[in-house]
């Protein structure tokens, strides 16, 4: 429906009315959250996103396993959410910002938080211990930007130089999900699609030799686009376990 500025008392009032419609990631949803029951409360290094130990300590350990609808078959890995519990006697209005590093759910539960993240929802550290006996708490949540720097690539430890390349991206700091990755073959002048192996991990058998460039397809809402760098992202003699920083940022 068209809105005429003539029907608004001032231009500023019109802007205020229109702003929510143009703000992505501001909508709140209602759900439930619980916490990891592992001994250290950080989940497992075999999380469904494939981040390994990185997935337990990223964002200062404020991480979560997400339900299937938020995990999105791995495309939701690395997304950030602001999660607030609804117990007014114990919980803060700010809540906690968490990063998706795993997949898991229960009846009506969209978030399995690290114990540090679960405690962070309390209005004060001294009352955080009162949240844990509840086991499951009502929450509201919304997608937020992680606000990282440049996108980084980690070569999976199971990779084999020039025989098999597996990697995952992290520091995908915006509202967008990474849904596809392609690698450029300088000999054939072609982009080669990688396969999503699982979670955030993409792989390719017999990858091209030489310095490698990558192209990333992202999706924000219903819109998709490709982003890439003209610079080399992965050097010729890459090694399993290595981390390479790109000059790409996902806003």
Helices and strands as residue ranges (DSSP letters): G 5-7, H 11-22, E 29-35, H 54-57, G 58-61, E 63-66, H 68-71, G 72-74, E 80-85, E 96-103, E 109-113, H 115-120, G 125-127, H 129-132, E 137-144, E 152-155, E 164-170, E 177-185, E 190-193, E 195-198, E 201-205, E 213-220, E 223-228, E 243-245
